[in-house]
């Protein structure tokens, strides 16, 4: 049995959970998320805790046990606290700004790159070089942050580009002169 899957999921005060078979709907101050869990697991609510358990000892059921528990725990945390990813922009002339809901990034191309966030995700910019992607759905926030990073991934020689906060860039030594 999965060690992660065994742990109960605490439900905060302002969060409500609705269970209908394998579909789980979680509502909280940051929004509402719903997901259908895969076959082979069952979810029950007792008081202010959720418990995910496998329906059988089949390999598929055991594989999905920990995954399902983590997905539901991320939903509960997302609607109560939310998730965010910070990206840093490194490079002369590289900057970002928010226009309405759009993120506009100038990253060395002949034109600025515009990104429109999907529902449930917001962009914020601090001092032109730090982009913060926030939202209730962890998967969506991570995907949008990856799309922003993909505009100009960091290069290994000077380290210029868009990187996650705290990401280490493996640097390469450049050319050496003739002796």
C-alpha positions in Angstrom: 0.0 0.0 0.0 1.2 3.5 -0.8 2.7 5.4 2.1 1.6 8.7 0.6 -1.9 7.3 -0.1 -2.4 6.2 3.5 -2.2 9.7 4.9 -5.5 11.4 5.5 -6.2 14.7 3.8 -7.3 17.4 6.3 -10.0 19.8 5.1 -9.6 23.4 6.3 -12.6 25.4 7.7 -13.5 27.4 4.7 -13.3 24.5 2.2 -16.3 22.3 1.2 -15.9 18.9 -0.5 -18.6 17.2 -2.6 -18.1 13.5 -3.4 -20.2 11.8 -6.1 -18.7 8.4 -6.9 -15.3 9.1 -8.3 -15.9 12.7 -9.1 -14.6 15.2 -6.4 -15.6 18.9 -6.3 -13.7 21.2 -3.9 -14.9 24.8 -3.2 -12.9 27.3 -1.2 -12.0 31.0 -1.0 -9.6 30.8 -4.0 -12.1 29.1 -6.4 -13.6 25.8 -7.3 -11.9 22.7 -8.7 -13.3 19.4 -9.8 -11.7 16.2 -11.0 -12.7 12.6 -11.7 -10.4 10.1 -10.0 -9.2 7.1 -11.9 -10.8 3.6 -11.6 -9.4 1.4 -8.8 -9.6 3.9 -5.9 -12.3 5.0 -3.6 -12.6 8.2 -1.6 -14.5 8.7 1.7 -15.1 11.7 4.0 -15.2 11.3 7.7 -15.6 14.6 9.6 -13.0 17.1 8.4 -10.7 14.5 6.8 -10.7 12.7 3.4 -9.3 9.2 3.0 -8.3 7.7 -0.4 -8.0 3.9 -0.5 -7.5 1.3 -3.2 -10.5 -0.8 -4.1 -8.5 -4.0 -4.7 -4.9 -5.3 -4.4 -4.4 -5.3 -8.2 -1.3 -3.5 -9.4 -3.3 -0.8 -11.2 -5.3 0.0 -8.1 -2.1 0.3 -6.0 -0.4 2.4 -8.6 -3.2 5.0 -8.6 -3.6 5.1 -4.8 -0.9 7.6 -4.0 -1.5 9.6 -7.2 -5.2 10.1 -6.4 -4.5 11.1 -2.8 -1.9 13.7 -4.0 -4.3 15.1 -6.7 -7.1 15.6 -4.1 -4.7 17.1 -1.6 -3.5 19.6 -4.2 -7.1 20.5 -5.0 -7.8 21.2 -1.3 -4.6 23.2 -0.9 -5.2 25.1 -4.1 -8.7 26.4 -3.2 -7.6 27.3 0.3 -4.1 28.8 -0.2 -3.4 28.8 -4.0 -0.2 28.0 -5.8 2.4 30.3 -7.4 5.5 30.0 -9.4 8.1 32.7 -9.7 10.3 33.2 -12.8 13.3 35.5 -13.2 14.2 37.2 -16.4 18.0 37.6 -16.9 19.5 39.6 -19.7 20.1 43.2 -20.8 16.9 44.6 -22.3 14.8 41.6 -21.3 11.7 42.6 -19.4 8.0 41.8 -18.8 4.9 43.7 -18.1 1.2 43.1 -17.6 -1.3 44.8 -19.9 -4.8 44.1 -18.7 -4.7 40.3 -18.1 -2.0 39.7 -20.8 1.7 39.2 -20.1 3.9 40.9 -22.6 7.5 39.7 -22.6 10.4 41.4 -24.4 13.1 38.8 -24.6 15.4 39.7 -27.4 13.1 38.9 -30.3 12.1 41.5 -33.0 8.7 41.6 -31.4 7.3 41.3 -27.9 5.7 38.0 -27.0 2.1 38.2 -25.6 0.5 35.5 -23.5 -3.1 35.3 -22.5 -3.7 33.3 -19.3 -6.4 30.7 -19.2 -9.3 31.0 -16.6 -8.0 30.5 -13.1 -4.5 31.8 -13.7 -3.1 35.3 -13.2 0.2 36.9 -14.1 1.9 39.5 -12.0 5.2 41.3 -12.6 7.6 42.7 -10.0 10.2 45.3 -11.0 10.1 44.2 -14.7 12.2 41.1 -14.2 10.2 38.8 -12.0 7.0 37.1 -13.3 4.7 35.5 -10.8 2.1 32.9 -12.1 -0.7 32.3 -9.5 -3.8 30.2 -9.4 -5.7 27.5 -7.6 -4.9 24.5 -10.0 -1.3 23.4 -9.4 -1.1 21.6 -12.8 -2.4 24.7 -14.7 0.0 27.1 -12.8 3.0 24.8 -13.6 2.1 24.5 -17.3 1.7 28.3 -17.7 5.0 28.9 -15.9 6.6 26.4 -18.3 5.1 28.2 -21.3 6.6 31.5 -20.0 10.0 29.9 -19.5 9.8 28.4 -23.0 9.7 31.9 -24.5 13.5 32.2 -23.9 15.0 29.3 -21.9 18.2 30.2 -20.2 21.4 29.6 -22.3 24.5 28.0 -20.7 27.1 30.5 -21.7 26.0 33.8 -20.1 22.8 32.5 -18.3 20.5 34.9 -20.2 16.9 33.9 -20.5 13.9 33.2 -18.3 14.4 30.8 -15.4 12.5 29.6 -12.4 13.4 31.2 -9.1 16.2 29.2 -7.5 16.9 27.2 -10.7 20.6 26.5 -11.2 21.9 26.9 -14.8 24.8 24.7 -15.7 27.3 27.0 -17.2 29.7 26.1 -20.0 33.2 27.6 -20.6 33.3 29.8 -23.7 35.9 29.9 -26.4 39.6 30.4 -25.4 41.9 32.7 -27.3 45.0 31.5 -29.4 48.2 31.1 -27.5 
